[in-house]
Amino acid sequence: MFYKASGDGYRQALEGIQLKALVQGERTLLVEFRLQQGSALPRHSHPYEQTGYLLSGRIRLFVGDRVCEAGPGDSWSIPMNSEHRAEILADAVAIEVFAPVREDYLPAAGS
């Protein structure tokens, strides 16, 4: 599967947080997140391994009892079922891979 860059297809996940599924394989999903300064991802966990790379901006990640402030070029991996959250310190763009495929992030059929 291939994906050609487009400004279309983003959807609001939370206040100040947009996402777009880019491409999926049999067991992985690649997602782009646009994160607005001052927004936050609340504490949560899920049955997906989550590996990310920060393209721009600054975020503070909380994974279990660890805290990391990430800037452009930094990356992370969050194990399945691990509690985590994030604070967006400056407008940011992140790319993340979810395994297995996170169905709730896929575009609706026909869109």
C-alpha positions as CSV (number, residue, x, y, z in Angstrom):
1,M,0.0,0.0,0.0
2,F,1.2,3.5,-0.8
3,Y,0.1,6.9,0.5
4,K,0.6,10.2,-1.4
5,A,0.8,13.3,0.9
6,S,-2.4,15.3,1.2
7,G,-3.7,18.0,3.4
8,D,-7.1,16.1,3.5
9,G,-8.3,13.4,5.8
10,Y,-7.5,14.8,9.3
11,R,-10.1,14.3,12.0
12,Q,-10.4,15.7,15.5
13,A,-9.4,13.2,18.1
14,L,-9.5,15.5,21.1
15,E,-9.5,19.3,21.7
16,G,-6.3,20.5,19.9
17,I,-5.4,17.0,18.6
18,Q,-5.9,15.9,15.0
19,L,-5.0,12.5,13.5
20,K,-4.9,10.9,10.1
21,A,-4.2,7.3,9.3
22,L,-1.6,7.3,6.6
23,V,-1.0,3.7,5.6
24,Q,-1.6,0.3,7.1
25,G,0.0,-3.2,6.7
26,E,-1.3,-6.5,7.9
27,R,-0.2,-5.9,11.5
28,T,0.7,-2.2,11.7
29,L,-0.9,1.3,11.2
30,L,1.1,4.5,10.6
31,V,-0.7,7.6,11.9
32,E,0.2,11.4,11.7
33,F,-0.8,13.6,14.7
34,R,-1.1,17.4,14.7
35,L,-0.9,18.6,18.2
36,Q,-1.7,22.1,19.4
37,Q,0.2,23.8,22.2
38,G,-1.6,23.6,25.5
39,S,-3.6,20.5,24.6
40,A,-3.2,17.2,26.4
41,L,-3.8,13.5,25.9
42,P,-5.3,12.2,29.1
43,R,-4.0,9.1,30.9
44,H,-5.0,5.9,29.1
45,S,-3.9,2.5,28.1
46,H,-4.7,0.2,25.1
47,P,-3.8,-3.2,23.7
48,Y,-1.5,-1.7,21.1
49,E,2.2,-1.2,21.0
50,Q,2.9,2.4,20.1
51,T,6.1,3.7,18.6
52,G,6.5,7.3,17.8
53,Y,8.8,10.0,16.2
54,L,8.5,13.7,16.8
55,L,8.9,15.7,13.6
56,S,8.4,19.1,15.1
57,G,7.4,20.9,18.3
58,R,7.8,19.8,21.9
59,I,5.8,17.4,24.0
60,R,6.1,15.9,27.5
61,L,5.4,12.2,27.7
62,F,4.4,10.3,30.8
63,V,4.7,6.5,30.5
64,G,4.2,4.6,33.7
65,D,6.4,6.4,36.2
66,R,8.8,7.8,33.6
67,V,8.7,11.3,32.2
68,C,10.4,12.5,29.0
69,E,10.4,15.9,27.3
70,A,10.7,15.3,23.5
71,G,11.8,17.6,20.8
72,P,12.2,17.2,17.0
73,G,14.0,14.0,16.1
74,D,13.2,12.2,19.4
75,S,11.4,8.9,19.5
76,W,9.6,6.6,22.0
77,S,8.0,3.2,22.3
78,I,5.1,2.5,24.6
79,P,4.4,-1.2,25.5
80,M,0.9,-2.6,25.1
81,N,-1.4,-1.9,28.1
82,S,1.0,0.7,29.6
83,E,-0.7,3.8,31.1
84,H,0.5,6.9,29.4
85,R,-0.4,10.5,28.7
86,A,1.1,13.6,27.0
87,E,1.2,17.4,27.4
88,I,1.8,19.5,24.3
89,L,4.4,22.2,25.1
90,A,4.6,23.7,21.5
91,D,2.7,23.0,18.3
92,A,3.9,19.6,17.2
93,V,3.7,16.9,14.5
94,A,4.3,13.3,15.5
95,I,4.2,10.1,13.5
96,E,3.3,6.9,15.3
97,V,3.0,3.2,14.5
98,F,0.4,1.1,16.2
99,A,0.6,-2.7,16.3
100,P,-1.7,-4.5,15.8
101,V,-3.7,-2.2,13.5
102,R,-5.8,0.2,15.5
103,E,-9.2,-0.1,13.8
104,D,-10.7,3.0,15.5
105,Y,-8.1,5.2,13.8
106,L,-8.9,3.9,10.3
107,P,-11.0,6.2,8.0
108,A,-14.7,5.4,7.8
109,A,-15.7,3.2,4.9
110,G,-16.3,5.3,1.8
111,S,-14.3,8.3,3.0
